[in-house]
């Protein structure tokens, strides 16, 4: 159901893609928003809440309703993850949809309409790309690992145990970054800044179901549907590689 609705929303987004768009800036430096973000949000809400009217709702483009905190299941959605890329006419944006139960994602879809690619996962059932099973790279060696991260997050100041020597790349959508690691095109992804739940909820499940370890920036468990809707970063990588990143986040100890 999630993938089908994300596909419908993708068609709405494409109607606005590479057209002349009025861009507004959200209060507090929260980034840009366009009519496309709002239209996709309306499409997702219409179809998802009609199908599951008892679910809570958390979206980047909806006013937060704290009744979600007492809901057994909650939709967490990012109507367009990578709005700046969308505005620029680039293809690296996605629509991310997740279902959360007891703080954990249990179903997810990440759709990239401009690329015609769709990722999906359900808890305990694995992850897929366009219906075919996917798996992370399995890499264990940190040095040279192909890692998706913004340049500032590899600054030595963030790594008490020494900045990791990795090969850095970047993609605009956090949800897409998680999916790229899930399909093994990159070995790891990380962001160390506090991160909105809607940016990572869907991708976190897809990555986990593809065999990756997924945690916050210090190795803690990601718990969703929090009052603040913010999480302390995310690191996703094959288990041994993930552990290597976490060790570099800790101060070196003298023998």
C-alpha positions in Angstrom: 0.0 0.0 0.0 2.8 2.5 0.9 4.6 2.0 -2.4 1.4 2.4 -4.4 0.5 5.6 -2.6 4.1 7.0 -2.9 3.8 6.3 -6.7 0.5 8.3 -6.9 2.2 11.1 -5.0 5.1 10.9 -7.4 2.9 11.7 -10.3 1.7 14.8 -8.5 5.3 15.9 -7.9 6.2 15.3 -11.5 3.4 17.6 -12.7 5.4 20.5 -10.9 8.9 19.2 -11.6 11.0 21.5 -13.8 8.3 24.2 -14.0 8.4 27.7 -12.7 7.9 27.4 -9.0 7.3 30.1 -6.4 9.6 29.3 -3.4 8.9 30.2 0.2 11.3 30.0 3.1 10.0 28.3 6.2 10.3 30.2 9.5 13.4 29.6 11.6 15.6 28.7 8.7 13.8 25.4 8.2 14.4 25.4 4.4 12.4 26.1 1.3 8.9 24.9 0.5 6.9 25.0 -2.8 3.4 24.2 -4.0 4.8 20.8 -5.1 5.7 19.9 -1.5 2.2 20.9 -0.3 0.4 19.1 -3.1 2.3 15.9 -2.5 1.6 16.1 1.2 -2.1 16.5 0.5 -2.0 13.5 -1.8 -0.3 11.3 0.7 -2.6 12.4 3.6 -5.7 11.8 1.5 -4.8 8.3 0.4 -3.0 7.0 3.5 -5.4 8.3 6.1 -8.4 7.1 4.1 -6.9 3.6 4.1 -5.9 3.8 7.8 -8.0 6.4 9.5 -6.9 5.4 13.0 -3.2 6.1 12.4 -1.4 9.1 13.6 0.3 11.5 11.3 3.7 13.3 11.2 4.8 15.1 8.1 7.3 17.9 7.3 4.5 19.8 5.6 1.7 19.4 8.2 1.2 21.2 11.5 2.2 18.7 14.2 -0.7 17.1 16.1 0.6 15.7 19.3 -2.3 13.2 19.4 0.1 11.1 17.3 2.1 10.4 20.5 -0.8 8.2 21.8 -1.5 6.5 18.5 -0.7 2.8 18.2 0.6 3.3 14.6 1.8 6.5 13.0 2.6 7.5 9.4 5.8 9.5 9.2 6.2 11.1 5.7 8.5 13.5 3.9 6.5 14.7 0.8 9.7 15.8 -1.0 13.0 14.9 0.6 15.5 17.0 -1.2 13.4 20.1 -2.0 16.4 22.1 -3.1 17.3 19.5 -5.6 13.7 19.5 -6.8 13.7 23.3 -7.2 17.0 23.1 -9.2 15.5 20.5 -11.6 17.8 17.7 -10.4 16.6 14.1 -10.0 18.0 13.4 -6.6 14.8 13.9 -4.6 12.4 11.3 -3.1 9.1 10.7 -1.5 9.5 8.9 1.8 6.7 7.1 3.8 7.0 5.0 6.9 4.7 3.3 9.4 5.9 3.5 13.0 4.7 1.1 15.7 6.1 1.3 19.3 8.8 3.7 18.1 10.1 1.4 15.3 9.5 1.5 11.6 7.5 -1.6 10.5 6.8 -0.7 6.8 8.4 1.8 4.5 8.6 3.1 0.9 11.1 5.5 -0.7 10.1 6.5 -4.2 12.3 8.5 -6.6 9.8 9.7 -9.3 12.3 11.5 -11.5 14.4 8.3 -11.7 11.6 5.8 -11.8 12.9 3.8 -8.9 11.1 2.6 -5.8 12.5 1.0 -2.6 10.4 -0.7 0.0 10.7 -2.8 3.1 8.6 -4.5 5.8 9.9 -5.5 9.2 11.3 -9.0 9.0 10.6 -9.4 5.3 13.7 -7.8 3.7 14.2 -4.8 1.5 13.5 -4.4 -2.3 14.3 -2.1 -5.2 11.6 -2.3 -7.9 10.5 -5.6 -6.4 13.9 -7.3 -6.4 15.7 -8.1 -3.1 18.6 -5.8 -2.2 21.5 -6.2 0.3 24.2 -3.9 1.7 27.8 -4.2 0.6 29.0 -6.2 3.6 32.2 -4.3 3.7 34.1 -4.4 7.0 37.2 -2.3 6.4 36.8 1.4 7.2 39.7 2.8 5.2 38.5 3.5 1.7 34.9 2.8 2.4 32.6 4.6 0.0 30.6 6.9 2.3 27.8 9.3 1.7 28.2 12.3 3.9 28.3 16.1 3.8 31.9 17.3 3.9 31.5 19.0 7.4 30.6 15.7 9.0 34.0 14.3 8.3 35.8 17.2 10.0 38.3 15.8 12.7 36.5 17.8 15.3 33.6 15.3 15.2 35.8 12.3 15.6 37.6 12.0 19.0 39.1 8.7 17.9 40.4 10.1 14.6 38.6 11.1 11.4 37.8 8.1 9.3 39.8 7.8 6.1 36.9 7.1 3.7 36.0 8.1 0.1 33.3 10.7 0.4 30.3 11.3 -1.9 27.1 13.2 -1.4 23.4 13.0 -2.5 20.8 15.6 -1.6 18.1 13.3 -0.1 18.8 11.6 3.2 16.2 8.9 2.5 17.9 8.2 -0.9 21.3 8.0 0.8 20.0 5.3 3.1 18.6 3.4 0.2 21.8 3.7 -1.8 23.7 2.0 1.0 20.9 -0.6 1.3 21.4 -1.6 -2.3 25.2 -1.8 -1.9 26.1 1.1 -4.3 27.8 2.7 -1.3 29.2 1.2 1.8 27.9 3.6 4.4 26.1 6.9 5.0 26.2 9.3 8.0 25.0 12.6 9.2 26.0 13.9 12.6 23.6 16.8 13.0 20.2 16.4 14.6 17.9 15.1 12.0 14.1 15.2 11.5 12.4 11.9 11.8 10.7 12.2 8.4 14.1 12.4 6.7 15.2 9.0 7.9 12.3 6.9 9.1 11.6 5.1 5.8 15.2 4.8 4.8 16.2 3.5 8.2 14.0 0.4 7.9 15.0 -0.2 4.3 18.7 -0.1 5.3 18.1 -2.3 8.3 16.2 -4.9 6.3 19.0 -4.9 3.8 21.3 -6.2 6.5 22.8 -2.9 7.7 23.4 -1.6 11.3 21.5 1.7 11.7 21.9 3.9 14.7 22.2 7.5 15.9 25.6 9.2 15.6 26.9 7.6 18.8 25.5 4.1 18.3 22.2 4.5 20.1 18.9 3.0 19.0 16.8 5.2 16.8 13.3 5.7 18.3 10.6 7.4 16.2 7.4 9.3 17.0 9.1 11.4 19.7 7.6 14.6 20.9 10.4 16.7 19.4 10.5 14.7 16.1 14.3 15.1 16.0 16.9 12.4 16.3 20.7 12.7 17.1 22.0 12.0 13.6 22.3 8.6 11.8 25.0 6.2 10.8 24.1 3.2 8.5 26.7 0.6 7.4 27.3 -3.1 7.4 27.7 -4.2 11.1 31.5 -4.4 11.2 32.0 -1.2 9.3 29.3 0.5 11.5 31.2 -0.5 14.6 34.4 0.9 13.2 32.7 4.3 12.7 31.3 4.2 16.2 34.8 3.5 17.6 36.1 6.6 15.9 33.4 8.6 17.5 34.8 7.7 20.9 38.0 9.2 22.5 41.1 7.1 22.1 42.2 5.4 25.2 45.8 4.7 26.3 46.9 1.1 26.9 
